[in-house]
Amino acid sequence: MPEAYIVDAVRTPVGRKKGSLAGMHSADLGAVPIKGLMDRTGIDPNAVDDVVYGCTETIGSQAGDIARTCWLVAGMPEHVPGVTVDRQCGSAQQAVHFAAMGVMSGVQDLVVAGGVQNMNAIPISAAMIVGQQYGFPDPFSTSPGWRARYGDQEVGQFRSAEMIAEKWQSSRQEMERFALESHRRAIEAIDAGRFTDEIVPVGEFAVDETPRRDTSLEKMAELKPLVEGGSVTAGVSSQNCDASAALLIASERAVRDHRLEPRARIHYMTVRAADPVWMLTAPIPATRYALEKSGLKVEDIDLFECNEAFASIPLAWMKELGIPHDKVNVNGGAIALGHPIGATGARIMTTMLNELERRKGRYALQTMCEGGGQANVTIIERL
């Protein structure tokens, strides 16, 4: 089968709520890693076949096919098209999958894949809220077909996170310890300069500002649960934030013709789904499926990334699959680094690739829970 290679991967620093990127137009934010990618690889942008970007809440500054707009705002050639992907939290990871599929099929040779999200400008669930003025309180409950299959159950991420914590017996204290460790790892990575090479500064803003240096178990214990009587709090949840990231995906022919030096290849990729009401459990069957189909075992994987939408998700995933925490989110996860929804998949892959190289490992696996009860899995191999 033809190969798909990762030539390079870059990202912006992550801006916190009301932080350094809050006032930036989404298209300008998404243009930053595109410019950085073209500069770093030296590739002629005229040779790019397509731009595939993840983004959710595609209204306002994120409407009108933001992938295409980001490319144009970056000053790139008008003949190169763009398409925006919405697989909820996995949108940018799916963008990488679509790019890889394009080059593996022989239809394309060079594709920019990534994502952008400005959660300060366009808050989470904004598209659902806008729908209320048209008579839709949410995307599900007014559908007779949905009600026939799933009844009137609440469909929400907070409820899902609580159900998962209860089923896999993750106590509030265990989740808070996990969250504190996410901050500790992220701060250690920042202080050691591990993110420096992967970040394209936005003006003078060059360092992730989301990790909390002043947090503690005592402070987390004071937070109120998101659901009355529950155990999930803001302290064990991912942060709203702003960021963008982009990767250059190339075919074997492009690598040869443009004399590129790829950093990794896409070893395996899949997407699977589970119960949409439970919503956030799919990384478990998706990872199990990916390992089975790829012929790899947990022991063969040098690094794992499982998105920290809520602490209960990676905790359940690790418990179910027997994955050691010392291989998971080693430089912190979304609890510390934020979850810019449409961009997170590319942000994680960029960080994972750099850490895999730093450790001189061979394989790294990335997965994340997604709305609708879905989960992407990507396994990359360092070259």
N, C-alpha and C positions, 0 to 999 in steps of 0.2 A: 504494500500500500504506500502511496506517496506520503511524504512527510510534511509536517507543518512546524516551522521553527520560530522561536522567539528571538528576534534580533536584538531588541532592547526594550526596556520598560522604564517609564518615569512617572512621577506623580507630583502634585503640589503638596505643600505642607497642609495639614488639616486645621481649619479654622473653627474655633468653638462657637457656641451660641453667643450671638451679639459680639463676635470676635472680629479678627482681622479681615476676613473675606465676606462679612455679612452684607456689605454694600456693593459687592461686585456683581455685575450682570452675569447670568449663568453662561452665556455664550463666550464672554471674555475669560471666565474661569476655565471653561472647557478648552479654550484655545491654547492655554499656557502649556500643557504637556504635549500638544501637537507640535507647537514650535520647538519645544525642547527635544522631542523625538527626532524631528527632521534635522536639527542642528547636530545632535549627538551621533546619529547614524551616517550623516552626510548623504543620505539618499535624495535623489531628485524627486521632489513631491509630484512632478508630472507623471512619474511611474506608478504612483499609488492607484490601485483599482477601486477602492471603496473605503469609506469610514463608517465603522459600526460602533455606536456609542449607546451605553445604557443610561436610562434616565426614567424616573417615575415622577408623578405629579406634573405631567407635561402641559402646564398652563402658564400663562404669563411669559416670563423670560425663558421658560423651558418648553414652550409650545413651538409648533411649526417645524418639527424635525430638527431638534437641537444639534444632532450630529452634523448635519449639513451646515448649520449656522456657525458652529464652532470652527469648522474647517475654513469657512470663508472669513470669519473674524480673525483667524490666524494668518490671513493674507495668502492662503494657498490657492492653487489653480482652480478656476471655476469649473473646469470640465470634470473634476473628481466629485462623485456623488457622495451622499451620506444617508444613513438610515438609523433610526432610533429604536432601541429594543426595550421592552418592558417585561421582564420576568421578575418583577418586584425586587426584593433584596438581591437577587442573583443577576440582575440585568447586565452589569459589566462583565461578569463571568460568562454569561451566555453570549455576549458580544464577542468575546475571545473565541468561544466555541464556533460561532458562525463564521468568524474570520478564518479559523483553522479549517473548517469544512470547505470554505471557498477555495483555499489554496490546495487542499488535499484532493479536491475534485478535478483540479486542473483548469477550472473556470477563471481563477484569479491567481495572481502571483505575489502581490504586496497589498496588505490590508492593515489599516490603522484600527485598532480595537481598544475600547476603554469605556469611560463613563464620566458623567458629571452630575453633581447635585448641589444646589444651594438651598439648604433647608431653612436658612434664615429668611431668604426672600420668598420661597414657596414652601410653607410648612408641610410636614407629613400629613397625609390624608386630605390635603387641600382639594384634590380632584373629586373626592367623595363628598366633601362638604359643599362644593360648588354644585354638585348634582342635586342637592336638596331643593334648590330653587326651581328645578324642573320636575319635582315630584318624586324624587328617588332618595329616600332617607339613607340608603346604603346600596351597594351593588347587588345585594342578594335577596333581601326579604320580600321584595315586590315581584319576584319571579315565581310563578306557579310551579314551574319545573324544579326550581331549587327547593321550594317548600315541600314538594312531594317527596323529594329525596332526603333532605336534611332537616325538615321541620322548621321550627322557629328558634333553633338554638342560636345563642350569641356567637358570632364569628369575630374574634378579636385577639390581638396578639397578647394582651395582658392576661386574658383568660387562659390562652394556650400555655403561656409561660408558667402560670400557676398550676395547671393540670400536670405539666411535665415535671415540675418540682415535686409534686405530690406522688406521682406514679413512680418516679425513680428515686424517691426518698432523699431529695436534696434539701436539707434544712436551710433556714435563713442564714444561720451561722456559716454553713459550708459555702453557700453562695457568696457571702460577704468576704470570706477568706480568699475565694477564687478571684473576686473583683479586686481586692487589695493587691493580690499578686499580679494581676493584669497591669495595674498602675505601676507597681514596682519594676516590672520587666520593661515597660515602655520608657520609664524615666531612665533606667539603666542604659537602654539602647540609645536614647537621645544623648545622654551624657558621654557615651562612648563613641558617638559619631557614626553609629551604624546606619542611620538613615540619610546621611549627608549625600552620598553618591546617587541616591534614587530620587532626590527631591529637586525639582526645578523651582527656584524661589519666585514668589509673586511680589515684585518690587523688592522691598527690604525684608519682607516676611519670608522666613526660610526654615522655621522650626515648628513642629507640631505644638499647638498650644492647648490641646485637650487633656493630657494627663494631669492628674491632681496630685501635686506634691504635698499637700497638707491634709490629705484624707487619712482616715484611720478606721479601725474596726469600731472604735467608740463612737466616732461621728456617724458611721453607717448605721449603727444600732439605733440612732435617734430618728432616722427617717421613717415616715409613715408608709405603709404598704400602698401600692398602686390600686389594689382592690381591697375593700374592707374585709378584714379577717385573714388576708393573704400573707405571703412571705416575700413576695417580689417587690422590691423598692427601686427607686431611681438609682440608688447606689450600685445595684447589680444589673443595671440595664445599659444598653448602648447609648451613646450621646448623640443628640442632634448636632449636626455640624455641616461644614462646607468643604468640598474638595473635588479634584478631578484627577484622572490618571489615564495613561495611554500606553499601549504596547504596539510594536511593529511585528506583524506576523508575515512570514515569507515562505514561499515554496522552495523546493530544491532548485528549480530553474532560476528563481530570483537570486538565491544565494550565490549561485554560480555566475550568473550574468552580471550582477552588481558587485561581485567580489565582497560579499558580506561575511561577517564572522558571527554566526548565531551563538547565543548564550545557552539556549536550551531547546529541546524539542517537546512537542505535545505528545506524551507517551500514550495517554488514554483520556477520554472525556465522555461523560454521560450526564443525563438528567433523569431523575425518577420522581415519583410523586406518591403521596400517602393521603390520609384523611385531611380534607381542607378545614374541618372544624378544629381538629388538633393542630393543624397549620404548620407547626414548627418541628415536627418529628422526622421529616423526610431525610435529613442527613444520615440517619442510621441505616435505613434500607438502601439508600443511594450509595453510601460508602461500602457497605457489604457487597452490593452488586458490582461496583467498580473494581474492588479487589478480586472478586471471583472471575470477572471477565478478563481482567488484565493478567491474571495468573500471579499476582503479587500477594504477599502477606503483610500484616501489620509490621512485622519485624524488618521487612525489606524497605520500608519508608523511613527516610532520614528525618523528615520534617512534616508536620501536619499544621494546617490552618483550618479551624472551624470557627466561623464567625460568631462573635459574642453578642448576638442580638440581646439575649438575656443569659445570665450565668447558668440557668438551668439547662439550656440547650447543649453547650459543649460538655457539661457535667454528665448529662444523660448519655450523650454520644460516646464519651470516654468509657463510662461504666459498661455500656452495652457491648462495645466492640473491643474492650480490653486495651485501649490506647493510653500509654503513659503520659501524664501531664507534662513531663519534662521534654517531650517532643512536640507539644501543642502550643501554638501562639507564643513562641519563645521570646518574642519582642513585644509582647502585649497584644491585646486585641481591641475590639470595638468598645469595650467598657472604658478603656483608657484612651484609645486613639480615635474613637468616634466611628459612626456608621453613616457616611454620606450615601444613602441607599443606592442610587443608580450608579455610583462610582466605586462602591466598596469592593466588588469582585476584582476590579483591576488594581485597586490600591493594595489589596491583600496579595495578589499575584506578584506585583512589583516587589513588595517587601519579602515575600517568600523566596523569590528568585535570588535576590541579593544575599539572603541568609544562607540559602543552599550553597551558593558559591563560597561564602565566607567559611562555611564548615567543610567545604569540599565533599559534600554529600552527593548522592546520585539521584534519588527520587524524592519528590515532595508532593503531597496531596492536599488539595484545597476543597472545602465544601462549605455550604451555607444554607440555612433555612430560608424559605421564601414564601410569600403569600400564596394562597391556594394550595398549601401543603406540598410544595415542591422543593427540590434540592439539586443543584449542579455539583458535579465532582470533576475535578481536573487533576490529572497526574502529569507532572513535568519531569523530564530527565535532564540533568545538567550535562553540558557538553564540554 
